[in-house]
Amino acid sequence: MPIPQDTPELRRILALPRRPQEHDPELARTLTLNLRRPGGTQTLRAIQAFALFQAWLMRGLFGPIGVGEGKTLITLLVALVLGAKAPILVLPANLAEKTRRDIQTLNLHWKIPNHIRMYSYEALGRMQHVDLLRRYPLTDCVIADECHKLRNPKAAVSRRFKRFFDEHPDVPFIGLSGSICKRSIRDYEHLARWALKKNSPLPHNWGELEDWSDVLDEHTRDRPQPGALVLFSENVADLAAVRRGYQRRLVETPGVVASVSNRIGASLLIRAVRYSQQKSVAEAFTKLRHDWELPDGTSLVDAMTIWRHARELALGFWMRWDPRPPDKWLLPRAA
């Protein structure tokens, strides 16, 4: 198993600028004033402002940002920050409805551009949409929410993204996800390269990336020695120190904005289930709440029984004895 060598790519990555991870509260206040609508009351979080600033500064963003940090607002404002004329927002199909609702709410507070085209990864992966990214008007900013959907470079949708960025390498790529890395640094090397171009903190050479992967990934097989990667840990050969050093190199790279809180490697998806309540169910609920009675007139005497029947009615049915047992049996049972 090859040992990582001291190569020009490693020296390029070590020489990349570093920036502090701290988020400036003044930046959040300044961007809030510039991006908020008159009368808006919401305020940018520090990590949201920092991500928008880094996207503007580097013309791209690689964002392993965790659940609940406000990624949706970043995806909706970054096109405005970059001055994009034909931005495209790509997201999972099951997030499309939620995002449209979020746009309606957030647009009351923020200057959300109204020219963002929205597509799903599933649609872009279909043969009939093979040229969707390249259609007129030419996409001048690609925003990928939950970009771990592009983790597999062999998937059809990933190949279409690769073809687009091979042909248009200067188009900004904004990739955000709470679970960018699942098993290997190879999961996100192409995402970091699309976002940061020549400033990506990962080797562009596939063979060298494989050597790094053998050392840095979490796995149980035999590992090679860290080799030249000890330069990430100031020549401390301990594997844990080398991995921490690489992590610092990654998150301190301009254009990379990462959450620092502990989190699991998964996204949180909350779906709203909307349904029309039948008139008979609504009437049954009214009778239950106001009169403490079931639809057949049976009286209820305690809150726990009401709660139990309310859970049934919420699903469109209610249970009753058929036939109803005599009280001399029911009362001892209840007791």
N, C-alpha and C positions, 0 to 999 in steps of 0.2 A: 504494500500500500504506500503510494508516494507521500513524502513529507513536504508540506508547503515550503516553497523556496522564497528567497529574497529576490523579488522580480521588480521590473519597472512599474507594474500595476500595483503591487503592494506599496511601493514608494509613493506613487500618485495618491493612493488613498490616505496614507499617513500624512501627506502634505496638505490634504484638504483643510480649509479653515474650520475652526471650531467656534461655536457660539454657546453662551450660557443657556442652561435649561430654564432659568427663572423667567417668569412672564411678567412684563412690566405693566402695572395697573394703569399707568398713564397712557399706554398704548391703547388699552381697552376703552378708556374714556374718550380719547381722540377719535378712534374709529367709530365708536358709537355715535358721536356727534355728526360724523360725516355720512354714515350709512343709515341712520334712523330717520324715519319720516317725521315731519312736523306733527306734534301731538302724540308721537309714539312714546311708550313708557318702558319698553324692555331695554335691557343693557347687555352688551356683549360680555360673555365670560372671558377671563384672561386667556384661556387656551384657544378660544374661538378667534379672538383678536390676533393672537400670536400666529395662528395658522394662516389667517388671511394676509397678514403682513409678510410671512415667509413665502406664501404663494406669489405675492406681488414682487417680492425681492428676487426670487429665483425663477420666476415664470414657470412654476410647477410646484407640486406638493406631494410628499409621501407621508401619509398620516395614519400610523397605527394608533388611533385614538379610541378609547374604550367606550363602552355602552354608557349612555346618559351624559356624555360630555358636550352634546350639541352639534353633532356632525351635520344634521339636516340643514341648519342655518348656514353653516360654512358652505355647503354645496350650492345653496341658493344665492349667496352673496358673492362668491368668488368670481363669478363671471363679470359682475359689476366692477369689482376691484381690478380685474385684468383688462377691462375695456373690451371684452369679447363681443363680436357682432353676430356670430352664429354658434353659440355654445350648445353642447349636447350633454344632457344628464342621463347617465345609464345607471339603472338600479334593478334589483330583483322585481319580478312581476308582482309578487305579493306585497310589495311596498308602495306600488304606484298610487293606490287609492289613498293610503295614509299620507303620502307626500303631497297629493293634491289638496287634502284637507289642511295639512300644515301650511301650505302656501297661502290659502285663504286667510288663515289666522295670522301668520307672520307678516303678510302683506299690509296689515293694519299698522304695523310698527316699523317695518323695514322697507327699503327701496328695492324690492325683489324685481329683477328684470322680467319682463313679460315675453321675451323672445327666446327663452330656453326651451329647446326641444327635448322631450323626455321619451326614452326608449328603455325597454327591458333587455337584460342579458339574454333571456330566452328568445326574444324577437331577433336580436342581432345574430344569434346562432343559427337561424333558419336560412335555408338556401335562397329564398326569395329576397332576403335582406343582405345579401353578400356584399353589396356596394353601398349600404346605407350610410356609413361614415363618410363616404367620398362623394355623396351626391351634392348637387348645387342647392343652396349656397355651401361652399366648402366649410366644414367644421373648423373653427379656429380656437376651440377650447374643449377638451374632453374631461368631463367630471364623472368619476366612477365611485358611486356610493356602494358600500359593501364590496370593495374591489377584490376581496378574496375569491369572488366568483371567477376571476381571471387567473387564479393560482395555477391551474393546469395549462401549461403552454401548448399542449397538444389538442385542447378542446377547440371546437370550431370558432366560438366567439373570441377566444384568445388569439387564434391565428389571424382573425380579421383585424383585431387591434394591432397586432404586430405588423401586418401588411400596411396598415394606415400609417403607423409611426415610422416604418422604414421609408415610406414615400414622403412623409411630412414630418421630419424629425424636430422641427422648430415649434410645432403646435404644443401648447401647454397641456400637461396631463395632471389632473388632480385625483389622487387615489386615496380613499379613506376607508378604513375598516377597523373594527375592534378585534379581528382575528385574522390578520394578514398572514401570519406565520403559523402553520399547523405542525409541520414536521421538520422542515429544513429551510436553510437560507435560500435554497433554490426556489422556494415557493414565491419569493418576492423579488428576486434579482431583476427580472424583466420589468416589474412594476417600478422599482426604484430607478432603473435606467430610463424608462419612459418619462418619469417625473423630473429627474435631476440631470439627465443627459450625461455629459462628461464628468459631472460632479457626484455621480453615484458612489457610495462608499463600499461597493462590491466589485470584484473583478469582472471585466467584460469578457474575458477569455473563459470559455466553458470548461476547459480542462483544469484551469487554475481554480475556478469556482468549485469544481468537484473535490479538489484537494482540501480547500477550506471547509467544505461541507463535511468531509470525513472527520475533521477535528472539532468543529463547532456545533454540529447538530446533536440533538438528544437521541441516542440510540444505544443498544446494548452490545453491538458487535465490537470487535477489537478496534481500538483507535490508534492511529499513528501518533507519533510525537508532534507537538505543536509546531516544531521547526521555526521558520521565520515569523510565525504569528505571535511569538513571544514579544515582538516589538509593540504589540497592543498593550502589553502588561509591563512595559519597561523592563523587559528581559527576565521577568519572573516566569519560570517554566511551568508553574502549577496550572493545570487545565482550567480550574475554576477562575483563576485570576485572568487567564487569557480570554475566556468567554466574557467576563465582566469588562475587560478592556475593549473587546470588540463591540459590546453593547454600548459603552460610552462613546466610542467612535461613531457608531450608527446614529444615536439620538442627538449627538452634538453637531451633526452635519447640517449646514444651512439647507433649508428646504425640507428637513425631516422634523415633524412635530409629533411627539409621542406622549401618551398618558404616562404618568409616573405611579399611579395607584395600582395596587394589586387587583388582578382581574382574571377570570377564566377565559380560555380560548374559545369563546363562543359569542355569537350575537344574540341580542334579545329582540324578539319580534312579537309585538302585541297587535292582534287583529281585532277589529270591531265587527261583531256579528249583528247585523241589522235585520229586523223582521217586523212585519205588521201584526199587531196583536188583534186576534179575532174579537168581535163584539161580545160573544158569549164568555170568553175568558176575562175580558175587562169587567163585565158585569159580575162574574164570580169573585173577582178580586175585591170589588167594591163591597159586595155582601160580606165577604170574609173580614175585611178590615173594619167596616162600620158596625156590623151586626154580630160578628163572631159566629157566623153560620156558614155551613157548606151549601152548595147549590141545591141539595135535596131538603134543606131546612134543618139538618142536624146541628144542634147547638154545641159549641166548644167552650171549654171552661178554663183553659190554661194557655199561656203564651207559647209554650213548647209545641203544643198540638197545632196551634195556628201557624207557627213557623214551619212545621213539617208539611202542612197542607199548602202553604204558600209556595214552598219549593216545588211541589207537585204541579200547582196551577201555572207556575212559570214555564213549565214544559208542556202545558196544554192539556193536562188531564188531572183527575183527582181520584183517589181510591176510597171505596166504601165497602162495607160488609154486604154480601149478597148470598143468603139472607142475613139480616142483622141478628146477631145472637141476643138472647134474653139478658136483661140487666143483671140477673143473679149470676150470670157467668162473666159479663163484661166488667162489672164493678170489682170483683175480686182480682180479675186480671189486671185492671188498671192500678189497683192497690199494691 
